[in-house]
Amino acid sequence: MSFWTWLAISIASINGIAIANAEKKKAERKHAVTLVWIIIAVILLFVWWFSR
């Protein structure tokens, strides 16, 4: 995997950990985690698209 792929995964992981540790309601945490997964998917799509 390329540097940018690892960077996207690490940023999303750090955001996920920060969101999970924040004191929020469960529903808000679930929405935030879903948003992080969508961001990972979009970043990886762009990495794949531009590295072809």
Number of C-alpha atoms within 10 A of each C-alpha: 6 9 8 14 16 12 13 17 17 13 13 21 16 12 15 19 11 11 17 15 10 10 10 11 8 10 9 12 17 14 11 16 19 13 14 19 16 13 16 19 15 13 18 18 13 13 17 13 9 8 8 5
